[in-house]
């Protein structure tokens, strides 16, 4: 199995509620006044999956998220371009570098 600690730590910094169960983990976005809120997320080491997880969540968060020690692989860059087109109001800068700055759409990507 692959560890998911970086994914969960990143989501928690954005305000997600993490509930560790016996044989699974439940992640929820708080409803109400806050929801997901931009934050600084610094990874101990670059992780493609964790970088992509935080990028997706940050696009729907309120405010600015900075990912430090982000993965720089081409698939991370491609996902960033896709998210910028998919979620109106979201923007991503620094794709392809170890520092990605995301301006979130404030939950617009969650309403469907």
C-alpha positions in Angstrom: 0.0 0.0 0.0 1.0 3.6 -0.6 1.0 6.1 2.2 -1.6 8.9 2.1 -0.3 11.0 4.9 0.8 13.9 2.7 -2.6 14.0 1.0 -4.5 14.1 4.3 -2.1 16.7 5.9 -2.6 19.0 2.9 -6.4 18.6 2.9 -6.4 19.3 6.7 -4.4 22.5 6.2 -7.1 23.7 3.8 -9.8 23.0 6.5 -11.0 19.5 5.5 -12.3 17.4 8.4 -10.4 14.1 8.6 -12.0 11.2 10.4 -9.8 8.1 10.9 -12.0 5.0 11.0 -11.0 1.4 11.7 -10.4 0.4 8.1 -10.8 3.7 6.1 -10.4 7.4 6.3 -13.4 9.8 5.8 -12.6 13.3 4.5 -15.3 15.9 4.5 -15.5 19.5 3.4 -17.1 21.6 6.2 -20.4 23.2 5.2 -21.3 26.6 6.3 -19.3 29.8 6.6 -15.8 28.5 6.0 -15.6 25.5 3.8 -12.1 25.1 2.4 -9.7 28.0 2.9 -6.4 28.7 1.2 -3.3 28.0 3.2 0.4 27.2 2.9 1.1 23.5 2.3 4.7 22.4 2.6 5.5 18.8 1.7 8.5 17.0 3.3 9.2 15.6 -0.1 7.7 16.1 -3.6 4.7 13.8 -4.2 2.8 13.8 -7.5 -0.4 12.4 -6.0 -0.4 14.7 -3.0 0.4 17.8 -5.1 -2.5 16.9 -7.4 -4.9 16.3 -4.4 -4.1 19.7 -2.9 -4.3 21.5 -6.3 -7.8 20.1 -6.9 -9.0 21.1 -3.4 -7.3 24.5 -3.5 -9.0 25.4 -6.7 -12.4 25.1 -4.9 -11.1 26.9 -1.7 -11.6 30.5 -0.7 -8.4 32.5 -1.0 -4.8 31.6 -1.9 -3.0 28.4 -1.4 0.8 28.0 -1.8 2.2 24.5 -2.3 5.9 24.3 -1.4 8.1 21.4 -2.5 5.5 20.6 -5.1 6.0 17.8 -7.6 7.2 19.2 -11.0 6.2 16.3 -13.3 4.5 17.0 -16.6 1.2 15.4 -15.4 1.0 17.9 -12.5 1.4 20.7 -15.0 -1.2 19.2 -17.3 -3.7 18.9 -14.4 -3.1 22.5 -13.5 -4.0 23.7 -17.0 -7.1 21.5 -17.0 -8.3 22.8 -13.6 -7.8 26.4 -14.7 -10.1 25.8 -17.6 -12.5 23.6 -15.7 -13.2 25.8 -12.6 -14.1 29.4 -13.5 -12.3 31.8 -11.2 -9.4 29.5 -10.3 -5.9 30.3 -11.3 -2.6 28.4 -10.9 0.8 30.0 -11.1 4.2 28.2 -10.9 3.2 25.0 -12.6 6.3 23.0 -13.4 8.2 24.5 -10.4 8.4 23.4 -6.8 6.2 26.4 -5.7 2.7 26.5 -7.0 0.4 29.4 -6.0 -3.4 28.8 -6.5 -6.1 31.4 -6.3 -9.3 29.4 -5.4 -12.7 29.9 -6.8 -14.3 30.0 -3.4 -16.4 26.9 -3.7 -17.7 27.5 -7.2 -16.3 24.2 -8.3 -18.3 22.4 -5.6 -21.7 23.6 -6.7 -23.3 21.1 -9.0 
